[in-house]
Amino acid sequence: MTEFIRKIVPNAKDDVLAGITVSLAMIPEVVAFAFVAQIDPLMALSGAFIIGLITAIFGGRPGLISGAAGAVAVIFVSMIADGHTKGMLMDTPIENMGFFYLMACVVLMGIIQIFAGVFKLGRFVRLIPHPVMMGFVNGLSIVIFMAQVKMFSHKSLKVSDAGVKEYVSTYMQGSELYIMIGLVLLTMGIIWGLPKITKKLPAALTAILVTSLIVIGFNMDVSTVGSYIIEGGGTGLKGEFPTPNMELWEKLPFNFDTLKFIALPAFLAASVGLIESLMTMNLVDELTETRGNGNRECVAQGAGNIVSGLFGGTGGCGMIGQTVININAGGRGRLSGIMMAVTLLSFILFADQLIEMVPIAALVGVMFMMVIETFAWSSFRILKKIPMSDAFVLITVSLVTVFVDLAVAVFIGVIISALVFAWENAKKIRARKRIKDDGTKVYEIWGPLFFGSIQAFNDKFDVKNDPDKVEIDFVESRISDHSALEAIFNLVEKYEAEGKQIRLKHLSDDCKVLLYKSSPKFREVVIEDIDDPRYHLAANPEDFPKPLSEYKF
């Protein structure tokens, strides 16, 4: 605890002010996601408080803000609707059963995320190429921008003749639209200009306060947080301190059918949540030039979701928009995340009326500035300077993020990058041929030998026309996978089938171990003595910590 306090004290002022700013920006976005998932806004806000607090204290990335994110909320929409239907078809019909399935799904989601952290899957974020990261940032910035544009509209609840409820949006017009635009520009102008005058005041928080005071002072009829919640079917922000939801245990049937029903959405939500959290963590690492702990973040995200589900909240993950606002406002430590969560809860419990008076325009202005600062504008400049494959990945990830889904975009980007990498390295395999004085033909192999370069490797050899003695020298090559081992094994068999002697030279120790395990015949084929100083430079002792003689076969 002493160490924890020591770390949060140096930047305490900036962290506190940044946390308050983020909590204000968190409310409308979380409420909007609640409307998407068709759940009570207080359920989403409770989840944002619980997940935000736990990840701030125990997470692997100080400064990262977590909450009830839209990327996760979208996954739950169909499950909640189907859950309501299942509840009404039970022997004893239960209304709103989908919410209880949601809570169980969030708990299972958290368990999956903890297992991901325990098995150290968080390290795989390092495999995400930079073009994928830039595409992710650009795509998500566009998504956030589009979400803010929707704030320039009013929602109204309409019920069809069949009793189906539907929210209909109509965009602002006339003076209402002009006032909204003016307040947004005022907020953006304060955020842009205040740091040029003084950096002692938090720009985003000051902008929200000034815009709110102007709206209240002149009694402007504009959209506020309170009116936004009411338009969406809510009753307001007033809530109570989250407590364990006992109805979850009383009404939810704990059986295989329930597990089967929630398993897929829980896995998808866990995957999307971890990807967005780890990508956000990676972004914070770049912005702050520090490094977070991905595996610890996975465990903390999982713990936060488990507690949120048990306390009647919804699932969540790292939120890039709020995280960037936090970093830009000076938030660097765990205190900023803790302050965000505590302030959010305080608003819900004690200051609900004040927060409901905050104009939506002020929060939209903050989000617009965040979008401008987050978007990788340099990507336009470098598109013609980077390899065409990287430019294709960057654009593809951006578009898929906007039109499909964040997780799908990252997976596609990584897969395309991996295939391009494999293709480019497959073309690098080379074989230099020479004849020794005793008539032995030597193939000196250059380049990585792996599944992608096997075909090119096999094409280098002329088994039928080669002399009776052949050496293959791997001093400038590296055996990378099982496909490469299989190719060598097949090549040896081809030469032996022709009655010719083949020897393998300068294989690394780890490769020789694998070959000896696959077949004893390689003990006669591999040359053990090392007489070339280049081999000592090529071999990596960390790959094979013990001398070969100490291994038993």
Solvent accessible surface area in square Angstrom, and as a share of the most:
residue,aa,sasa,rsa
1,M,173,0.77
2,T,112,0.65
3,E,87,0.39
4,F,55,0.23
5,I,86,0.44
6,R,144,0.52
7,K,132,0.56
8,I,28,0.14
9,V,91,0.52
10,P,111,0.70
11,N,42,0.22
12,A,33,0.25
13,K,126,0.53
14,D,58,0.30
15,D,1,0.00
16,V,44,0.25
17,L,42,0.21
18,A,0,0.00
19,G,0,0.00
20,I,43,0.22
21,T,0,0.00
22,V,0,0.00
23,S,0,0.00
24,L,12,0.06
25,A,0,0.00
26,M,0,0.00
27,I,1,0.00
28,P,9,0.05
29,E,22,0.10
30,V,0,0.00
31,V,0,0.00
32,A,21,0.17
33,F,38,0.16
34,A,1,0.01
35,F,24,0.10
36,V,73,0.42
37,A,3,0.02
38,Q,123,0.55
39,I,12,0.06
40,D,78,0.40
41,P,10,0.06
42,L,45,0.23
43,M,23,0.10
44,A,2,0.01
45,L,0,0.00
46,S,22,0.14
47,G,0,0.00
48,A,0,0.00
49,F,16,0.07
50,I,10,0.05
51,I,0,0.00
52,G,2,0.02
53,L,45,0.22
54,I,26,0.13
55,T,7,0.04
56,A,7,0.05
57,I,55,0.28
58,F,118,0.49
59,G,0,0.00
60,G,6,0.05
61,R,20,0.07
62,P,42,0.26
63,G,3,0.03
64,L,7,0.04
65,I,1,0.01
66,S,1,0.01
67,G,0,0.00
68,A,3,0.02
69,A,4,0.03
70,G,11,0.10
71,A,24,0.18
72,V,0,0.00
73,A,11,0.08
74,V,90,0.52
75,I,35,0.18
76,F,1,0.01
77,V,47,0.27
78,S,73,0.47
79,M,9,0.04
80,I,4,0.02
81,A,53,0.41
82,D,75,0.39
83,G,0,0.00
84,H,50,0.22
85,T,77,0.45
86,K,57,0.24
87,G,0,0.00
88,M,98,0.44
89,L,143,0.71
90,M,50,0.22
91,D,153,0.79
92,T,105,0.61
93,P,78,0.49
94,I,31,0.15
95,E,127,0.57
96,N,80,0.41
97,M,0,0.00
98,G,0,0.00
99,F,48,0.20
100,F,16,0.07
101,Y,1,0.00
102,L,1,0.00
103,M,5,0.02
104,A,12,0.10
105,C,0,0.00
106,V,0,0.00
107,V,27,0.16
108,L,35,0.17
109,M,0,0.00
110,G,0,0.00
111,I,68,0.35
112,I,47,0.24
113,Q,0,0.00
114,I,48,0.24
115,F,114,0.47
116,A,9,0.07
117,G,4,0.04
118,V,92,0.53
119,F,140,0.58
120,K,101,0.43
121,L,87,0.43
122,G,1,0.01
123,R,119,0.44
124,F,108,0.45
125,V,13,0.08
126,R,166,0.61
127,L,118,0.59
128,I,27,0.14
129,P,39,0.24
130,H,105,0.47
131,P,20,0.12
132,V,0,0.00
133,M,5,0.02
134,M,16,0.07
135,G,0,0.00
136,F,0,0.00
137,V,8,0.05
138,N,6,0.03
139,G,0,0.00
140,L,18,0.09
141,S,1,0.01
142,I,64,0.32
143,V,51,0.29
144,I,16,0.08
145,F,92,0.38
146,M,91,0.41
147,A,40,0.31
148,Q,9,0.04
149,V,54,0.31
150,K,126,0.53
151,M,15,0.07
152,F,25,0.10
153,S,9,0.06
154,H,55,0.24
155,K,43,0.18
156,S,50,0.33
157,L,83,0.41
158,K,117,0.50
159,V,89,0.51
160,S,58,0.38
161,D,161,0.83
162,A,90,0.70
163,G,47,0.46
164,V,95,0.55
165,K,144,0.61
166,E,108,0.48
167,Y,84,0.32
168,V,47,0.27
169,S,64,0.41
170,T,80,0.47
171,Y,125,0.48
172,M,8,0.04
173,Q,147,0.65
174,G,39,0.38
175,S,81,0.52
176,E,57,0.26
177,L,48,0.24
178,Y,151,0.57
179,I,70,0.36
180,M,4,0.02
181,I,70,0.36
182,G,37,0.35
183,L,9,0.05
184,V,5,0.03
185,L,108,0.54
186,L,64,0.32
187,T,0,0.00
188,M,33,0.15
189,G,37,0.36
190,I,31,0.16
191,I,19,0.10
192,W,163,0.57
193,G,16,0.15
194,L,24,0.12
195,P,50,0.31
196,K,136,0.58
197,I,146,0.74
198,T,40,0.23
199,K,173,0.73
200,K,159,0.67
201,L,94,0.47
202,P,22,0.14
203,A,18,0.14
204,A,13,0.10
205,L,17,0.09
206,T,27,0.16
207,A,0,0.00
208,I,1,0.01
209,L,95,0.47
210,V,53,0.30
211,T,0,0.00
212,S,10,0.07
213,L,122,0.61
214,I,52,0.26
215,V,6,0.04
216,I,79,0.40
217,G,65,0.62
218,F,153,0.64
219,N,135,0.69
220,M,64,0.28
221,D,138,0.72
222,V,21,0.12
223,S,9,0.06
224,T,25,0.15
225,V,2,0.01
226,G,7,0.07
227,S,39,0.25
228,Y,10,0.04
229,I,0,0.00
230,I,111,0.56
231,E,42,0.19
232,G,3,0.03
233,G,51,0.49
234,G,15,0.14
235,T,136,0.79
236,G,14,0.14
237,L,0,0.00
238,K,121,0.51
239,G,20,0.19
240,E,139,0.62
241,F,115,0.48
242,P,13,0.08
243,T,84,0.49
244,P,72,0.45
245,N,39,0.20
246,M,115,0.51
247,E,75,0.34
248,L,3,0.02
249,W,123,0.43
250,E,131,0.59
251,K,76,0.32
252,L,6,0.03
253,P,41,0.26
254,F,124,0.52
255,N,79,0.41
256,F,147,0.61
257,D,70,0.36
258,T,6,0.04
259,L,87,0.43
260,K,128,0.54
261,F,45,0.19
262,I,9,0.05
263,A,40,0.31
264,L,118,0.59
265,P,17,0.11
266,A,0,0.00
267,F,115,0.48
268,L,78,0.39
269,A,0,0.00
270,A,1,0.01
271,S,26,0.17
272,V,7,0.04
273,G,0,0.00
274,L,20,0.10
275,I,26,0.13
276,E,10,0.05
277,S,1,0.00
278,L,17,0.08
279,M,0,0.00
280,T,0,0.00
281,M,8,0.03
282,N,35,0.18
283,L,16,0.08
284,V,0,0.00
285,D,22,0.11
286,E,89,0.40
287,L,86,0.43
288,T,27,0.16
289,E,157,0.71
290,T,72,0.42
291,R,168,0.61
292,G,14,0.13
293,N,76,0.39
294,G,11,0.11
295,N,33,0.17
296,R,111,0.41
297,E,2,0.01
298,C,1,0.01
299,V,55,0.32
300,A,3,0.02
301,Q,0,0.00
302,G,0,0.00
303,A,32,0.25
304,G,0,0.00
305,N,0,0.00
306,I,35,0.18
307,V,48,0.28
308,S,0,0.00
309,G,0,0.00
310,L,51,0.25
311,F,62,0.26
312,G,13,0.13
313,G,0,0.00
314,T,8,0.05
315,G,3,0.03
316,G,0,0.00
317,C,0,0.00
318,G,0,0.00
319,M,5,0.02
320,I,5,0.02
321,G,2,0.02
322,Q,0,0.00
323,T,0,0.00
324,V,6,0.03
325,I,8,0.04
326,N,0,0.00
327,I,8,0.04
328,N,79,0.41
329,A,25,0.19
330,G,19,0.18
331,G,0,0.00
332,R,103,0.38
333,G,15,0.14
334,R,34,0.12
335,L,29,0.14
336,S,0,0.00
337,G,4,0.03
338,I,28,0.14
339,M,51,0.23
340,M,1,0.00
341,A,0,0.00
342,V,69,0.39
343,T,12,0.07
344,L,0,0.00
345,L,20,0.10
346,S,38,0.25
347,F,26,0.11
348,I,7,0.04
349,L,26,0.13
350,F,165,0.69
351,A,22,0.17
352,D,18,0.10
353,Q,134,0.60
354,L,121,0.60
355,I,9,0.05
356,E,41,0.18
357,M,78,0.35
358,V,13,0.08
359,P,0,0.00
360,I,2,0.01
361,A,1,0.00
362,A,0,0.00
363,L,5,0.02
364,V,1,0.00
365,G,0,0.00
366,V,4,0.02
367,M,5,0.02
368,F,24,0.10
369,M,20,0.09
370,M,3,0.01
371,V,15,0.08
372,I,78,0.40
373,E,90,0.40
374,T,15,0.09
375,F,26,0.11
376,A,22,0.17
377,W,142,0.50
378,S,44,0.28
379,S,3,0.02
380,F,127,0.53
381,R,150,0.55
382,I,34,0.17
383,L,48,0.24
384,K,198,0.84
385,K,149,0.63
386,I,47,0.24
387,P,84,0.53
388,M,170,0.76
389,S,35,0.22
390,D,45,0.23
391,A,13,0.10
392,F,117,0.49
393,V,1,0.00
394,L,7,0.04
395,I,81,0.41
396,T,24,0.14
397,V,0,0.00
398,S,12,0.08
399,L,93,0.46
400,V,21,0.12
401,T,8,0.04
402,V,27,0.16
403,F,155,0.65
404,V,98,0.57
405,D,41,0.21
406,L,7,0.04
407,A,6,0.05
408,V,61,0.35
409,A,0,0.00
410,V,6,0.03
411,F,111,0.46
412,I,60,0.30
413,G,0,0.00
414,V,43,0.25
415,I,97,0.49
416,I,35,0.18
417,S,20,0.13
418,A,55,0.43
419,L,113,0.56
420,V,44,0.25
421,F,137,0.57
422,A,13,0.10
423,W,165,0.58
424,E,77,0.35
425,N,19,0.10
426,A,11,0.08
427,K,103,0.44
428,K,111,0.47
429,I,2,0.01
430,R,136,0.50
431,A,24,0.19
432,R,126,0.46
433,K,105,0.45
434,R,117,0.43
435,I,108,0.55
436,K,73,0.31
437,D,159,0.83
438,D,102,0.53
439,G,33,0.31
440,T,7,0.04
441,K,33,0.14
442,V,3,0.02
443,Y,0,0.00
444,E,12,0.05
445,I,1,0.00
446,W,88,0.31
447,G,19,0.18
448,P,37,0.23
449,L,0,0.00
450,F,18,0.07
451,F,126,0.53
452,G,29,0.28
453,S,0,0.00
454,I,31,0.16
455,Q,126,0.56
456,A,34,0.27
457,F,0,0.00
458,N,52,0.27
459,D,99,0.51
460,K,53,0.23
461,F,21,0.09
462,D,61,0.32
463,V,24,0.14
464,K,158,0.67
465,N,120,0.62
466,D,8,0.04
467,P,48,0.30
468,D,101,0.52
469,K,99,0.42
470,V,2,0.01
471,E,24,0.11
472,I,0,0.00
473,D,7,0.04
474,F,4,0.01
475,V,4,0.02
476,E,64,0.29
477,S,18,0.12
478,R,80,0.29
479,I,26,0.13
480,S,66,0.43
481,D,44,0.23
482,H,133,0.59
483,S,43,0.28
484,A,0,0.00
485,L,19,0.10
486,E,77,0.34
487,A,5,0.04
488,I,1,0.00
489,F,48,0.20
490,N,63,0.32
491,L,6,0.03
492,V,0,0.00
493,E,74,0.33
494,K,108,0.46
495,Y,0,0.00
496,E,74,0.33
497,A,89,0.69
498,E,83,0.37
499,G,67,0.65
500,K,24,0.10
501,Q,79,0.35
502,I,2,0.01
503,R,73,0.27
504,L,0,0.00
505,K,38,0.16
506,H,10,0.04
507,L,3,0.01
508,S,17,0.11
509,D,45,0.23
510,D,41,0.21
511,C,4,0.02
512,K,7,0.03
513,V,11,0.06
514,L,88,0.44
515,L,1,0.00
516,Y,13,0.05
517,K,142,0.60
518,S,73,0.47
519,S,13,0.09
520,P,108,0.68
521,K,63,0.27
522,F,0,0.00
523,R,128,0.47
524,E,133,0.60
525,V,4,0.02
526,V,9,0.05
527,I,43,0.22
528,E,81,0.36
529,D,91,0.47
530,I,68,0.35
531,D,100,0.52
532,D,23,0.12
533,P,101,0.63
534,R,86,0.32
535,Y,10,0.04
536,H,123,0.55
537,L,159,0.79
538,A,53,0.41
539,A,31,0.24
540,N,66,0.34
541,P,106,0.66
542,E,147,0.66
543,D,63,0.33
544,F,25,0.10
545,P,110,0.69
546,K,92,0.39
547,P,78,0.49
548,L,34,0.17
549,S,104,0.67
550,E,97,0.43
551,Y,60,0.23
552,K,189,0.80
553,F,107,0.45
